[in-house]
Each structure stands twice: as structure tokens, then as C-alpha cells.
């Protein structure tokens, strides 16, 4: 099996500890709920949010089609489907202390 690195995987690998990536698609109510839930924590930690529409990337659509929202902190997957705010805070604290 060959390892194929997409531009998105390379971008995730290069993310800093306060870079948060949200994989979503237009019209996803769970994605909107997740974004609203993490917004106060992003402000508190000075984290940058990058929202990625999986519909615009065939690889991401195949990978995350029914799993969105998927949230990464840096290159670490932090949440899928629903966000546990306390757990997300802990993960942001841990990432910020590295």
C-alpha cells in the first residue's frame, strides 16, 4: 500500500499548536453547533480557526463524508460529530503548553 500525502495532510502537519481546522460542508447543522461551541475557547486561547468545505476536495469528501464535523488542533484530531467543550479546552491547554 502506498502512502499518498495530499496537500491538506501536508498543511495539517505544518499547523501550529493553536491552529484549529474544522472540516464541514454547507448546511451541516452539527458543524454550525460545533463552531458555536468552540468559538469562545478559540477567542480565549487566541486560536485561529480554518474552516474547510470537504465538498471542494474529493479526498476530504471521501475521508470525512459522513463524519463531519471533524476538528483538528494542530495535526491532532480533537473531535468528531459533537464537541465535548471541557475536553476541547483541555486539548487546547495541552497544545498551548507545548
C-alpha positions in Angstrom: 0.0 0.0 0.0 1.5 3.4 -1.0 1.3 6.4 1.2 -0.2 9.4 -0.6 0.2 12.7 1.1 -2.4 15.3 0.0 -1.8 19.0 0.2 -4.3 19.1 3.1 -2.3 16.4 5.0 0.9 18.5 4.5 -1.0 21.6 5.7 -2.2 19.9 8.8 1.3 18.6 9.6 2.6 22.1 9.4 -0.1 23.6 11.7 0.9 25.3 14.9 -0.4 24.3 18.3 -3.1 27.0 18.1 -4.3 26.3 14.6 -7.7 24.8 14.6 -9.2 23.2 11.5 -12.9 22.4 11.1 -13.9 20.1 8.3 -17.5 20.8 7.4 -19.9 21.4 4.5 -22.6 24.0 3.8 -25.9 23.2 5.5 -24.3 20.9 8.2 -26.2 21.8 11.4 -23.8 19.7 13.6 -20.9 21.8 12.1 -22.6 25.0 13.0 -23.2 23.7 16.5 -19.6 22.7 16.9 -18.3 26.1 15.5 -20.6 27.9 18.0 -19.4 25.7 20.9 -15.7 26.2 20.3 -15.8 29.9 19.4 -15.4 31.2 23.0 -12.5 28.9 23.5 -10.8 30.0 20.3 -11.0 33.6 21.5 -9.8 32.7 25.0 -6.7 30.8 23.7 -6.1 33.1 20.7 -6.5 30.2 18.4 -7.0 30.6 14.6 -9.9 28.7 13.0 -9.7 27.5 9.4 -13.0 26.0 8.1 -12.6 23.6 5.2 -15.5 22.7 3.0 -15.0 19.0 2.3 -17.2 19.3 -0.8 -14.3 21.2 -2.5 -11.8 18.3 -2.1 -12.6 14.8 -3.4 -10.1 13.2 -0.9 -11.6 15.0 2.1 -15.1 14.3 0.9 -14.3 10.6 0.7 -12.5 10.6 4.0 -15.0 12.6 6.1 -18.2 12.4 4.1 -20.5 11.2 7.0 -18.2 12.0 9.9 -18.3 15.8 9.9 -17.7 17.9 11.7 -14.1 16.8 12.3 -11.9 19.2 14.3 -8.2 19.2 14.5 -6.0 21.1 16.9 -2.7 21.4 15.0 -2.2 17.9 13.5 -4.2 16.2 16.3 -7.8 15.1 15.7 -9.7 16.7 18.6 -13.3 16.0 17.9 -15.7 14.3 15.5 -19.5 14.7 15.2 -20.0 16.6 18.5 -17.7 18.6 20.7 -17.1 18.0 24.4 -16.3 21.6 25.4 -14.4 20.6 28.5 -12.3 18.0 26.6 -11.7 20.6 23.8 -10.5 23.1 26.4 -8.1 20.5 27.9 -6.7 19.7 24.4 -6.2 23.4 23.7 -4.5 23.9 27.0 -2.2 20.9 26.3 -1.4 22.1 22.8 -0.7 25.6 24.0 1.8 24.4 26.6 3.9 22.5 24.1 
